[in-house]
Amino acid sequence: MKQICVLLVSALVSFSAAFGGTPRFACVPNIDDGTISEFIVNAATAQLLPNGYVTADDRRRSFVQVGNYAYALNESSRDISAYSLNQSTGKLRALPVPTYSAPGLPS
């Protein structure tokens, strides 16, 4: 499980750098405890510095950030949770209407 998380974070940092953005924050779903870990990314070294976590109600399977928003796929409830991402602090905040239907069996 730890390897999957490290690969996901590496992919997020690489994706951000490849598209001209300075990687500043990374978020990783923790499937077993229902949280999403938040990290500050050192742009010079790519080192991850813990920045807390946000509690989630369901088993998060994947996570993607798009601009100031982030989305998490929920395995058990088969829906998608939405968050806003504070660009100054890297903290996530659940949106007021936090879930969207996911077609079929999302994984």
All heavy atoms as an XYZ file, in Angstrom:
800
protein
N       0.814     -1.186      0.000
C       0.000      0.000      0.000
C       0.861      1.255      0.000
O       0.553      2.207     -0.683
C      -0.929     -0.040      1.208
C      -1.774      1.177      1.299
S      -2.653      1.409     -0.225
C      -4.239      1.665      0.366
N       1.929      1.287      0.758
C       2.798      2.459      0.831
C       3.379      2.779     -0.546
O       3.495      3.930     -0.914
C       3.936      2.240      1.827
C       3.464      2.061      3.242
C       3.027      3.363      3.836
C       2.668      3.136      5.295
N       1.928      4.206      5.851
N       3.731      1.745     -1.345
C       4.299      1.968     -2.667
C       3.301      2.655     -3.583
O       3.661      3.540     -4.345
C       4.753      0.656     -3.288
C       5.946      0.058     -2.587
C       6.294     -1.298     -3.144
O       5.447     -1.992     -3.681
N       7.547     -1.670     -3.022
N       2.044      2.269     -3.507
C       1.012      2.877     -4.344
C       0.901      4.356     -4.024
O       0.840      5.193     -4.916
C      -0.336      2.168     -4.154
C      -0.259      0.760     -4.732
C      -1.459      2.945     -4.826
C      -1.449     -0.103     -4.422
N       0.895      4.719     -2.749
C       0.785      6.121     -2.347
C       1.979      6.920     -2.833
O       1.826      8.024     -3.328
C       0.655      6.249     -0.833
S      -0.941      5.663     -0.235
N       3.184      6.366     -2.702
C       4.379      7.065     -3.150
C       4.327      7.285     -4.657
O       4.646      8.362     -5.150
C       5.654      6.295     -2.735
C       6.876      6.884     -3.405
C       5.797      6.308     -1.224
N       3.897      6.274     -5.410
C       3.784      6.423     -6.855
C       2.768      7.485     -7.217
O       2.988      8.284     -8.124
C       3.408      5.086     -7.506
C       4.489      4.011     -7.470
C       3.933      2.703     -8.015
C       5.699      4.443     -8.264
N       1.648      7.529     -6.517
C       0.622      8.515     -6.787
C       1.158      9.913     -6.530
O       0.978     10.809     -7.344
C      -0.622      8.262     -5.933
C      -1.727      9.309     -6.055
C      -2.238      9.354     -7.491
C      -2.854      8.983     -5.108
N       1.848     10.114     -5.419
C       2.396     11.426     -5.111
C       3.423     11.818     -6.161
O       3.432     12.949     -6.643
C       3.014     11.452     -3.692
C       3.794     12.728     -3.470
C       1.924     11.302     -2.649
N       4.290     10.880     -6.563
C       5.277     11.161     -7.597
C       4.600     11.574     -8.889
O       5.035     12.501     -9.563
C       6.153      9.936     -7.862
O       6.882      9.614     -6.718
N       3.535     10.897     -9.231
C       2.805     11.235    -10.450
C       2.198     12.623    -10.350
O       2.228     13.396    -11.308
C       1.716     10.197    -10.718
N       1.649     12.988     -9.192
C       1.065     14.313     -9.016
C       2.120     15.399     -9.146
O       1.906     16.404     -9.803
C       0.389     14.420     -7.643
C      -0.897     13.632     -7.457
C      -1.338     13.694     -6.005
C      -1.983     14.147     -8.363
N       3.281     15.202     -8.535
C       4.352     16.186     -8.600
C       4.846     16.307    -10.036
O       5.014     17.408    -10.551
C       5.502     15.820     -7.638
C       6.711     16.707     -7.862
C       5.027     15.910     -6.195
N       5.053     15.189    -10.717
C       5.517     15.204    -12.107
C       4.498     15.877    -13.010
O       4.840     16.669    -13.870
C       5.765     13.781    -12.604
O       6.774     13.181    -11.842
N       3.223     15.565    -12.825
C       2.155     16.142    -13.636
C       2.149     17.658    -13.483
O       2.096     18.401    -14.439
C       0.806     15.559    -13.207
C      -0.361     16.126    -13.960
C      -0.659     15.669    -15.229
C      -1.142     17.126    -13.404
C      -1.728     16.177    -15.927
C      -2.213     17.647    -14.099
C      -2.503     17.171    -15.362
N       2.249     18.118    -12.271
C       2.230     19.558    -11.990
C       3.421     20.249    -12.643
O       3.287     21.299    -13.256
C       2.281     19.760    -10.483
O       1.407     20.749    -10.078
N       4.592     19.664    -12.527
C       5.797     20.259    -13.092
C       5.762     20.241    -14.619
O       6.171     21.193    -15.270
C       7.029     19.522    -12.577
N       5.246     19.174    -15.197
C       5.209     19.038    -16.651
C       4.310     20.069    -17.305
O       4.528     20.463    -18.438
C       4.751     17.632    -17.033
N       3.303     20.534    -16.600
C       2.375     21.488    -17.169
C       2.649     22.912    -16.705
O       1.770     23.750    -16.676
C       0.928     21.064    -16.877
C       0.529     19.896    -17.714
C       0.668     18.612    -17.231
C       0.066     20.074    -19.006
C       0.328     17.521    -18.012
C      -0.268     18.991    -19.791
C      -0.138     17.713    -19.296
N       3.887     23.193    -16.307
C       4.306     24.551    -16.032
C       3.991     25.067    -14.642
O       4.379     26.168    -14.303
N       3.300     24.309    -13.821
C       2.992     24.765    -12.470
C       4.099     24.362    -11.516
O       4.724     23.341    -11.683
N       4.362     25.209    -10.550
C       5.307     24.831     -9.513
C       4.559     23.961     -8.522
O       3.568     24.401     -7.962
C       5.852     26.083     -8.799
O       6.477     26.908     -9.761
C       6.824     25.715     -7.714
N       4.989     22.721     -8.345
C       4.266     21.861     -7.400
C       4.368     22.439     -5.999
O       5.437     22.732     -5.513
C       4.977     20.513     -7.508
C       6.275     20.800     -8.148
C       6.130     22.066     -8.931
N       3.212     22.639     -5.383
C       3.184     23.203     -4.045
C       2.527     22.276     -3.047
O       2.901     22.242     -1.900
C       2.448     24.538     -4.073
C       3.172     25.567     -4.912
C       2.456     26.875     -4.945
N       2.287     27.368     -3.588
C       1.430     28.297     -3.257
N       0.655     28.839     -4.150
N       1.321     28.707     -2.021
N       1.501     21.555     -3.490
C       0.745     20.718     -2.578
C       0.461     19.365     -3.219
O       0.365     19.262     -4.430
C      -0.587     21.385     -2.211
C      -0.421     22.777     -1.695
C      -0.826     23.859     -2.433
C       0.175     22.997     -0.461
C      -0.661     25.149     -1.970
C       0.352     24.284      0.017
C      -0.066     25.366     -0.740
N       0.314     18.351     -2.394
C      -0.089     17.025     -2.855
C      -1.048     16.454     -1.820
O      -0.907     16.707     -0.627
C       1.125     16.111     -3.011
N      -2.019     15.696     -2.299
C      -2.983     15.050     -1.417
C      -3.073     13.580     -1.803
O      -3.052     13.251     -2.984
C      -4.350     15.706     -1.549
S      -4.351     17.449     -1.126
N      -3.166     12.726     -0.799
C      -3.184     11.287     -1.036
C      -4.300     10.647     -0.217
O      -4.359     10.847      0.997
C      -1.830     10.642     -0.646
C      -1.869      9.140     -0.875
C      -0.689     11.279     -1.410
N      -5.203      9.891     -0.873
C      -6.254      9.210     -0.109
C      -5.679      8.048      0.691
O      -4.807      7.333      0.220
C      -7.216      8.711     -1.191
C      -6.367      8.575     -2.410
C      -5.287      9.619     -2.297
N      -6.163      7.888      1.904
C      -5.777      6.771      2.773
C      -6.981      5.849      2.862
O      -7.927      6.124      3.591
C      -5.381      7.290      4.154
C      -4.256      8.297      4.055
O      -3.224      8.024      3.467
N      -4.470      9.479      4.588
N      -6.954      4.773      2.117
C      -8.111      3.900      1.970
C      -8.554      3.299      3.299
O      -9.737      3.235      3.598
C      -7.814      2.780      0.954
C      -7.597      3.388     -0.427
C      -8.946      1.769      0.911
C      -7.051      2.416     -1.435
N      -7.625      2.890      4.122
C      -7.981      2.136      5.322
C      -8.552      2.965      6.461
O      -9.280      2.447      7.290
C      -6.770      1.349      5.827
C      -6.367      0.263      4.849
O      -7.245     -0.221      4.108
O      -5.186     -0.090      4.816
N      -8.230      4.266      6.541
C      -8.731      5.029      7.689
C      -9.696      6.155      7.317
O     -10.093      6.935      8.169
C      -7.577      5.563      8.543
C      -6.789      6.663      7.873
O      -7.107      7.047      6.729
O      -5.838      7.166      8.502
N     -10.087      6.256      6.059
C     -11.081      7.245      5.662
C     -10.607      8.685      5.761
O     -11.380      9.566      6.108
N      -9.333      8.937      5.472
C      -8.816     10.304      5.478
C      -8.104     10.585      4.158
O      -7.815      9.675      3.381
C      -7.821     10.542      6.626
O      -6.697      9.675      6.444
C      -8.453     10.294      7.982
N      -7.818     11.858      3.929
C      -6.981     12.277      2.809
C      -5.837     13.071      3.415
O      -6.050     14.092      4.070
C      -7.767     13.135      1.803
C      -8.925     12.330      1.204
C      -6.834     13.648      0.701
C      -9.861     13.143      0.331
N      -4.604     12.591      3.240
C      -3.428     13.283      3.778
C      -3.073     14.458      2.886
O      -3.144     14.372      1.666
C      -2.229     12.330      3.857
O      -2.461     11.334      4.818
N      -2.676     15.553      3.524
C      -2.282     16.763      2.809
C      -0.787     16.985      3.028
O      -0.283     16.806      4.135
C      -3.065     17.967      3.339
C      -4.561     17.791      3.222
C      -5.348     18.736      4.103
O      -4.900     19.045      5.227
O      -6.413     19.162      3.660
N      -0.079     17.364      1.962
C       1.357     17.603      2.037
C       1.699     18.928      1.367
O       1.059     19.322      0.397
C       2.141     16.498      1.318
C       1.966     15.141      1.910
C       0.986     14.291      1.438
C       2.783     14.710      2.943
C       0.813     13.029      1.978
C       2.612     13.445      3.494
C       1.629     12.598      3.011
N       2.739     19.581      1.855
C       3.359     20.704      1.170
C       4.548     20.113      0.429
O       5.299     19.318      0.986
C       3.826     21.779      2.164
C       2.614     22.367      2.902
C       4.616     22.872      1.443
C       2.967     23.293      4.038
N       4.710     20.483     -0.840
C       5.803     19.957     -1.659
C       6.903     21.012     -1.759
O       6.644     22.147     -2.162
C       5.315     19.585     -3.070
C       6.459     19.043     -3.913
C       4.181     18.580     -2.999
N       8.116     20.647     -1.369
C       9.265     21.516     -1.552
C       9.608     21.500     -3.038
O      10.016     20.476     -3.574
C      10.436     21.027     -0.701
C      11.663     21.877     -0.865
O      12.025     22.304     -1.957
N      12.338     22.116      0.250
N       9.410     22.627     -3.731
C       9.596     22.686     -5.179
C      11.040     22.422     -5.597
O      11.283     21.943     -6.702
C       9.140     24.040     -5.713
N      12.006     22.697     -4.738
C      13.407     22.491     -5.088
C      13.834     21.038     -4.948
O      14.632     20.540     -5.737
C      14.303     23.385     -4.223
N      13.281     20.328     -3.939
C      13.741     18.969     -3.658
C      12.668     17.906     -3.878
O      12.968     16.726     -3.826
C      14.203     18.859     -2.196
O      13.065     19.057     -1.336
C      15.291     19.867     -1.874
N      11.419     18.325     -4.078
C      10.257     17.429     -4.200
C       9.959     16.689     -2.889
O       9.181     15.754     -2.866
C      10.414     16.436     -5.343
N      10.559     17.133     -1.789
C      10.297     16.529     -0.481
C       8.876     16.865     -0.046
O       8.404     17.988     -0.218
C      11.287     17.041      0.552
C      11.057     16.468      1.941
C      12.026     17.032      2.967
O      12.759     17.971      2.694
N      12.019     16.450      4.148
N       8.183     15.870      0.516
C       6.834     16.065      1.039
C       6.888     16.380      2.525
O       7.516     15.656      3.295
C       6.002     14.794      0.826
C       5.758     14.395     -0.612
C       5.003     13.075     -0.665
C       4.996     15.471     -1.344
N       6.214     17.460      2.909
C       6.144     17.844      4.304
C       4.702     17.702      4.757
O       3.800     18.279      4.138
C       6.609     19.287      4.476
C       7.997     19.593      3.904
C       8.257     21.085      3.888
C       9.054     18.860      4.707
N       4.433     16.914      5.811
C       3.056     16.718      6.263
C       2.359     18.050      6.548
O       2.952     18.960      7.127
C       3.203     15.894      7.542
C       4.532     15.225      7.406
C       5.395     16.198      6.640
N       1.093     18.146      6.123
C       0.315     19.369      6.289
C      -1.066     19.045      6.865
O      -2.018     19.770      6.643
C       0.192     20.078      4.932
C      -0.334     21.483      5.040
O      -0.134     22.160      6.037
N      -1.022     21.936      4.007
N      -1.189     17.911      7.537
C      -2.458     17.526      8.141
C      -3.248     16.570      7.258
O      -2.708     15.945      6.355
N      -4.525     16.486      7.539
C      -5.402     15.602      6.778
C      -6.830     16.098      6.908
O      -7.152     16.902      7.783
C      -5.286     14.147      7.254
C      -5.763     13.933      8.662
C      -7.076     13.578      8.930
C      -4.903     14.108      9.736
C      -7.526     13.399     10.228
C      -5.335     13.932     11.039
C      -6.641     13.578     11.275
O      -7.088     13.409     12.560
N      -7.668     15.631      6.016
C      -9.089     15.916      6.088
C      -9.804     14.582      6.271
O      -9.425     13.580      5.673
C      -9.591     16.682      4.833
C      -9.420     15.874      3.582
C     -11.024     17.122      4.993
N     -10.795     14.555      7.153
C     -11.555     13.339      7.399
C     -12.531     13.119      6.254
O     -13.171     14.047      5.778
C     -12.324     13.441      8.726
O     -11.387     13.673      9.775
C     -13.092     12.165      9.016
N     -12.614     11.889      5.821
C     -13.521     11.518      4.746
C     -14.455     10.435      5.277
O     -14.096      9.693      6.181
C     -12.718     11.010      3.555
N     -15.661     10.356      4.729
C     -16.653      9.411      5.243
C     -16.579      8.029      4.624
O     -17.223      7.115      5.082
C     -18.066      9.955      4.994
C     -18.310     11.231      5.768
O     -17.658     11.428      6.808
O     -19.152     12.023      5.330
N     -15.845      7.876      3.574
C     -15.906      6.648      2.787
C     -14.499      6.225      2.390
O     -13.546      6.969      2.563
C     -16.750      6.924      1.532
C     -17.258      5.672      0.857
O     -16.916      4.557      1.306
O     -17.983      5.800     -0.125
N     -14.375      5.043      1.835
C     -13.083      4.544      1.362
C     -12.719      5.253      0.051
O     -13.273      4.958     -0.983
C     -13.150      3.045      1.147
C     -13.283      2.274      2.432
C     -13.549      0.811      2.176
N     -12.637      0.235      1.211
C     -11.655     -0.610      1.506
N     -11.478     -0.972      2.738
N     -10.884     -1.098      0.568
N     -11.781      6.171      0.121
C     -11.340      6.909     -1.064
C     -10.413      6.025     -1.882
O      -9.492      5.436     -1.348
C     -10.598      8.185     -0.673
C     -11.354      9.083      0.273
C     -12.597      9.647     -0.393
N     -13.197     10.664      0.455
C     -14.460     10.662      0.818
N     -15.257      9.716      0.436
N     -14.948     11.619      1.566
N     -10.648      5.939     -3.166
C      -9.827      5.100     -4.035
C      -8.860      5.907     -4.879
O      -7.758      5.483     -5.131
C     -10.713      4.272     -4.973
C     -11.152      2.998     -4.383
C      -9.955      2.150     -4.139
N     -10.351      0.835     -3.739
C      -9.537     -0.040     -3.224
N      -8.289      0.249     -3.029
N      -9.959     -1.225     -2.890
N      -9.289      7.030     -5.378
C      -8.393      7.851     -6.171
C      -8.718      9.311     -5.931
O      -9.769      9.640     -5.392
C      -8.501      7.494     -7.654
O      -9.809      7.724     -8.112
N      -7.802     10.158     -6.345
C      -7.904     11.567     -6.026
C      -7.262     12.354     -7.153
O      -6.211     11.989     -7.652
C      -7.145     11.808     -4.716
C      -7.227     13.209     -4.214
C      -8.263     13.594     -3.385
C      -6.274     14.142     -4.567
C      -8.345     14.886     -2.916
C      -6.343     15.430     -4.100
C      -7.383     15.801     -3.270
N      -7.907     13.438     -7.566
C      -7.332     14.286     -8.610
C      -7.603     15.743     -8.260
O      -8.656     16.080     -7.736
C      -7.888     13.928    -10.011
C      -9.374     14.201    -10.095
C      -7.132     14.653    -11.101
N      -6.614     16.586     -8.532
C      -6.768     18.021     -8.337
C      -6.879     18.681     -9.699
O      -6.114     18.382    -10.608
C      -5.575     18.609     -7.596
C      -5.677     20.111     -7.449
C      -4.392     20.745     -6.988
O      -3.527     20.078     -6.446
N      -4.264     22.038     -7.208
N      -7.849     19.588     -9.833
C      -8.033     20.360    -11.059
C      -8.159     21.822    -10.631
O      -9.201     22.226    -10.117
C      -9.290     19.908    -11.836
C      -9.451     20.704    -13.109
C      -9.246     18.414    -12.115
N      -7.097     22.573    -10.795
C      -7.105     23.974    -10.376
C      -7.326     24.098     -8.880
O      -6.603     23.509     -8.087
N      -8.357     24.839     -8.490
C      -8.658     25.063     -7.077
C      -9.598     24.015     -6.501
O     -10.094     24.178     -5.392
C      -9.282     26.447     -6.876
C      -8.304     27.555     -7.173
O      -7.094     27.375     -7.093
N      -8.832     28.704     -7.536
N      -9.867     22.963     -7.255
C     -10.799     21.924     -6.808
C     -10.126     20.562     -6.823
O      -9.167     20.327     -7.544
C     -12.052     21.912     -7.694
C     -12.791     23.219     -7.623
C     -12.617     24.182     -8.594
C     -13.624     23.505     -6.540
C     -13.264     25.408     -8.507
C     -14.274     24.723     -6.448
C     -14.087     25.670     -7.430
O     -14.727     26.877     -7.337
N     -10.658     19.672     -6.001
C     -10.146     18.311     -5.940
C     -11.337     17.361     -5.830
O     -12.381     17.722     -5.278
C      -9.225     18.148     -4.733
N     -11.163     16.168     -6.367
C     -12.244     15.180     -6.397
C     -11.703     13.844     -5.935
O     -10.602     13.444     -6.294
C     -12.806     15.059     -7.816
C     -13.280     16.384     -8.346
C     -12.425     17.213     -9.056
C     -14.568     16.831     -8.086
C     -12.848     18.444     -9.522
C     -15.006     18.061     -8.543
C     -14.135     18.870     -9.259
O     -14.559     20.092     -9.702
N     -12.507     13.138     -5.123
C     -12.121     11.825     -4.612
C     -13.203     10.812     -4.969
O     -14.391     11.054     -4.735
C     -11.921     11.867     -3.107
N     -12.788      9.691     -5.526
C     -13.704      8.606     -5.873
C     -13.938      7.757     -4.631
O     -12.997      7.324     -3.976
C     -13.095      7.753     -6.983
C     -13.901      6.571     -7.465
C     -15.218      7.037     -8.061
C     -13.098      5.786     -8.485
N     -15.207      7.536     -4.296
C     -15.581      6.792     -3.096
C     -16.001      5.380     -3.478
O     -16.989      5.195     -4.178
C     -16.731      7.506     -2.382
C     -16.417      8.954     -2.132
O     -15.334      9.276     -1.672
N     -17.346      9.822     -2.451
N     -15.257      4.407     -2.999
C     -15.504      3.019     -3.373
C     -16.839      2.493     -2.843
O     -17.637      1.935     -3.582
C     -14.370      2.130     -2.866
C     -14.573      0.677     -3.191
C     -13.511     -0.191     -2.569
O     -13.184      0.001     -1.387
O     -13.005     -1.055     -3.281
N     -17.091      2.643     -1.556
C     -18.274      2.035     -0.942
C     -19.583      2.651     -1.413
O     -20.538      1.955     -1.737
C     -18.194      2.128      0.581
O     -17.077      1.420      1.042
N     -19.648      3.978     -1.436
C     -20.899      4.647     -1.801
C     -21.034      4.883     -3.303
O     -22.067      5.359     -3.761
C     -21.030      5.971     -1.050
O     -19.921      6.795     -1.343
N     -19.989      4.584     -4.051
C     -19.996      4.705     -5.515
C     -20.363      6.105     -5.986
O     -21.198      6.287     -6.866
C     -20.934      3.670     -6.132
C     -20.514      2.271     -5.838
C     -21.442      1.283     -6.453
N     -20.975     -0.056     -6.143
C     -21.692     -1.131     -6.302
N     -22.907     -1.050     -6.779
N     -21.204     -2.300     -5.992
N     -19.706      7.089     -5.363
C     -19.910      8.462     -5.790
C     -18.583      9.216     -5.724
O     -17.540      8.627     -5.437
C     -21.003      9.142     -4.966
C     -20.718      9.150     -3.473
O     -19.575      8.887     -3.064
O     -21.651      9.414     -2.704
N     -18.632     10.520     -6.017
C     -17.439     11.346     -6.065
C     -17.622     12.522     -5.117
O     -18.627     13.235     -5.202
C     -17.191     11.855     -7.503
C     -16.997     10.665     -8.446
C     -15.995     12.804     -7.545
C     -17.045     11.026     -9.909
N     -16.676     12.718     -4.213
C     -16.703     13.860     -3.302
C     -15.892     14.997     -3.904
O     -14.867     14.767     -4.542
C     -16.099     13.486     -1.951
O     -16.911     12.534     -1.303
N     -16.341     16.233     -3.675
C     -15.661     17.412     -4.209
C     -15.144     18.280     -3.062
O     -15.797     18.411     -2.027
C     -16.616     18.206     -5.088
N     -13.973     18.860     -3.262
C     -13.321     19.708     -2.277
C     -12.797     20.958     -2.965
O     -12.469     20.928     -4.142
C     -12.119     18.981     -1.646
C     -12.477     17.711     -0.937
C     -12.548     16.506     -1.632
C     -12.754     17.709      0.417
C     -12.902     15.330     -0.985
C     -13.094     16.533      1.070
C     -13.165     15.350      0.360
O     -13.513     14.195      1.006
N     -12.690     22.035     -2.205
C     -11.948     23.193     -2.695
C     -10.559     23.102     -2.066
O     -10.401     22.601     -0.955
C     -12.641     24.504     -2.320
O     -12.683     24.661     -0.931
N      -9.559     23.557     -2.825
C      -8.177     23.526     -2.355
C      -7.716     24.959     -2.143
O      -7.718     25.757     -3.078
C      -7.270     22.833     -3.365
C      -5.784     22.825     -3.040
C      -5.504     22.008     -1.786
C      -4.976     22.274     -4.201
N      -7.353     25.288     -0.904
C      -6.839     26.616     -0.594
C      -5.430     26.705     -1.165
O      -4.536     26.000     -0.717
C      -6.846     26.834      0.916
C      -6.391     28.210      1.302
O      -5.387     28.710      0.825
N      -7.143     28.821      2.203
N      -5.231     27.574     -2.148
C      -3.941     27.685     -2.826
C      -2.855     28.303     -1.949
O      -1.680     28.198     -2.271
C      -4.097     28.494     -4.119
C      -4.916     27.798     -5.180
C      -4.244     26.543     -5.722
O      -3.025     26.493     -5.880
N      -5.032     25.530     -6.004
N      -3.237     28.913     -0.852
C      -2.237     29.497      0.063
C      -1.745     28.503      1.097
O      -0.582     28.515      1.465
C      -2.827     30.708      0.793
O      -3.170     31.705     -0.123
N      -2.660     27.658      1.587
C      -2.304     26.744      2.678
C      -2.214     25.283      2.262
O      -1.648     24.473      2.974
C      -3.336     26.834      3.816
O      -4.604     26.360      3.326
C      -3.466     28.251      4.337
N      -2.831     24.923      1.127
C      -2.864     23.529      0.698
C      -3.911     22.701      1.410
O      -3.958     21.487      1.275
N      -4.777     23.336      2.184
C      -5.801     22.611      2.936
C      -7.044     22.386      2.078
O      -7.446     23.245      1.296
C      -6.191     23.395      4.191
C      -5.028     23.684      5.142
C      -4.333     22.461      5.640
C      -5.053     21.882      6.825
N      -4.448     20.663      7.322
N      -7.638     21.215      2.240
C      -8.871     20.860      1.545
C     -10.078     21.230      2.396
O     -10.027     21.156      3.617
C      -8.920     19.354      1.272
C      -7.904     18.804      0.300
C      -7.965     17.280      0.303
C      -8.140     19.340     -1.098
N     -11.173     21.608      1.722
C     -12.443     21.864      2.411
C     -13.543     21.234      1.570
O     -13.634     21.485      0.358
C     -12.682     23.366      2.545
C     -13.962     23.711      3.292
C     -14.180     25.209      3.401
N     -14.237     25.879      2.108
C     -15.326     25.977      1.346
N     -16.457     25.425      1.727
N     -15.291     26.617      0.198
N     -14.353     20.390      2.205
C     -15.459     19.746      1.488
C     -16.413     20.816      0.982
O     -16.724     21.768      1.697
C     -16.188     18.769      2.400
N     -16.873     20.673     -0.251
C     -17.836     21.612     -0.815
C     -19.208     21.362     -0.206
O     -19.519     20.240      0.212
C     -17.883     21.480     -2.328
C     -16.606     21.925     -3.049
C     -16.736     21.712     -4.542
C     -16.282     23.372     -2.752
N     -20.074     22.393     -0.144
C     -21.400     22.250      0.489
C     -22.237     21.100     -0.068
O     -22.932     20.429      0.672
C     -22.076     23.588      0.210
C     -20.963     24.539     -0.016
C     -19.847     23.741     -0.625
N     -22.196     20.878     -1.379
C     -22.871     19.725     -1.979
C     -21.736     18.797     -2.416
O     -21.276     18.849     -3.545
C     -23.740     20.133     -3.180
C     -24.446     18.930     -3.761
C     -24.739     21.196     -2.771
N     -21.256     17.954     -1.487
C     -19.972     17.297     -1.700
C     -19.941     16.061     -2.592
O     -18.872     15.588     -2.901
C     -19.553     16.904     -0.284
C     -20.840     16.691      0.426
C     -21.807     17.681     -0.189
N     -21.068     15.511     -2.985
C     -20.971     14.270     -3.760
C     -21.714     14.364     -5.086
O     -22.698     15.067     -5.230
C     -21.498     13.056     -2.978
O     -22.869     13.290     -2.638
C     -20.700     12.799     -1.727
N     -21.194     13.618     -6.045
C     -21.780     13.499     -7.373
C     -21.894     12.028     -7.696
O     -21.047     11.237     -7.302
C     -20.891     14.179     -8.421
C     -20.659     15.635     -8.123
C     -19.535     16.045     -7.402
C     -21.570     16.593     -8.532
C     -19.329     17.377     -7.107
C     -21.370     17.934     -8.245
C     -20.245     18.327     -7.537
O     -20.049     19.626     -7.238
N     -22.909     11.657     -8.440
C     -23.067     10.260     -8.839
C     -21.946      9.840     -9.779
O     -21.534     10.608    -10.622
C     -24.378     10.066     -9.591
O     -25.409      9.774     -8.702
N     -21.483      8.635     -9.593
C     -20.479      8.057    -10.500
C     -21.182      6.934    -11.269
O     -21.808      6.079    -10.656
C     -19.299      7.525     -9.716
N     -21.095      6.954    -12.594
C     -21.771      5.911    -13.364
C     -21.139      4.531    -13.167
O     -19.934      4.423    -12.972
C     -21.613      6.378    -14.807
C     -20.427      7.267    -14.789
C     -20.366      7.883    -13.427
N     -21.940      3.510    -13.205
C     -21.427      2.138    -13.123
C     -20.798      1.817    -11.777
O     -21.258      2.258    -10.735
N     -19.727      1.054    -11.811
C     -19.002      0.657    -10.609
C     -17.635      1.327    -10.613
O     -16.657      0.768    -11.131
C     -18.842     -0.871    -10.570
C     -20.122     -1.675    -10.550
C     -19.836     -3.156    -10.710
C     -20.880     -1.414     -9.263
N     -17.518      2.528    -10.050
C     -16.240      3.233    -10.101
C     -15.170      2.531     -9.273
O     -15.449      1.963     -8.228
C     -16.574      4.596     -9.507
C     -17.734      4.337     -8.622
C     -18.521      3.221     -9.282
N     -13.963      2.532     -9.777
C     -12.828      1.978     -9.037
C     -11.561      2.687     -9.435
O     -11.516      3.389    -10.405
C     -12.707      0.488     -9.273
O     -12.489      0.217    -10.614
